[in-house]
């Protein structure tokens, strides 16, 4: 990882320390660890970790979450969705995915790629 910001490095170390202290050694361990609300709360207690970070980490270990970032917010605004708090906007994307018959994580990724102009 190429972090040029000291706080991001500190956050990465704090997450690593938390996971190591809880015996999380593998992708499967992390997947199961995220099932527990207390563990998610412990992650939130790390400076620099918010709901988007937790949703993104979940995606990395095979969960299907919508990690709302600036690209997903801008796409929603363009679609006429008002500015909503994180949890509410995530729910809008999850409902849209269900309505369209798509996996919510795949919809999130498609919107992100479109909006960020990623190839």
N, C-alpha and C positions, 0 to 999 in steps of 0.2 A: 504494500500500500504506500502510496506517495502522498503523505499528509504534510502540508507545509504550515499547518496551524497547530500550535502547541496544545490547545484545548482538545482538538480532535485526536491527537496522539494520546493525551491523558484519558480521554473517554474510551478509546480502544483498549488501553491498558486496564482501566477499571472494569470494563466488561469481561476481559480475559481473566482478571483476578476473581471476579464474582463466579464465573463459570467454573474455573478451576477449583475454587473453594467448595462448590456444590458437586464436584465430581463429574462435571459434564466434559466428556472426552471425545465424543463422536457426534456426527451429524444426527444419528438416531437418538443419542442422549439429549441433545438440544431440542429435537422435535418433541420428545416426551416431556422434557423439563418445562417447555412453554405451555403445556396443558394446565399447569397450576397457576392460579391467579396470584398467589404469593410470590412466585418467581417472576412473573411479569411485573408485579409491583416493585420487586427488588431491582429489576432492570430500569424501571422508570425513575428510581431513586438515584441512578447514576447521572451525574451532571452531563448534559448534552444528549440524553436519550429521551425521546418522546414517543408518542404513539406511532408515528411514521416509522421510526427506527425499529420498533418492535415488530410491526407488520412486515417490514422489509426483511428482517432477520428470519421471520417465519417463512417468507417466500424462499429464502435461501436454503431452508432445510426441508422443503417440499410441501409446505402448507400453501394454501391458496388464499392470500389476503390482498386487499387493496391498500397499498401504501400511498396515501394522497400526498403529492408534492406540488410544486409550482406548475408543472405541466398539466397535471390532472385538474388543478384548480382553474387554470386558464381555459382548458377545454370545456369545463363545465360552464364557465362564464359565457363563452362563445355560444354554448347551447341554450343559454337563457336560464341556467340554474343560478339562483342567488348565492351570494357569498355565505357559506354555511360553516359552522364549527366542524372540526376534523371528523368527529364521529358521525355527524349527520351527513356530511358529504360522502364519507366512505359508505354509509348505508345506501345513499342514492346510487352509487356505482354498483353495489352488491345487488340492489333491486333491479337495476338495468340489466346486469348480467343474467340474472335469473329469468327476467322477462324475455330476453333475447335467446336464452338457452345456451349461454356461454359460461365457461369457468370464470369466476370473478378475477382470479389472478391473471388469466390470459387476457381478459378485457382490459385490466389495468395496464398490462404490458403493451398491448396494442395501442392504447390511447397515449401512453408515454412515448412510444416509438414515433407515432404520428406527430405528436406535438413537439417533441425534441428534435425532429428531423433526423433521427438515428436511422442507420441503414442496416 
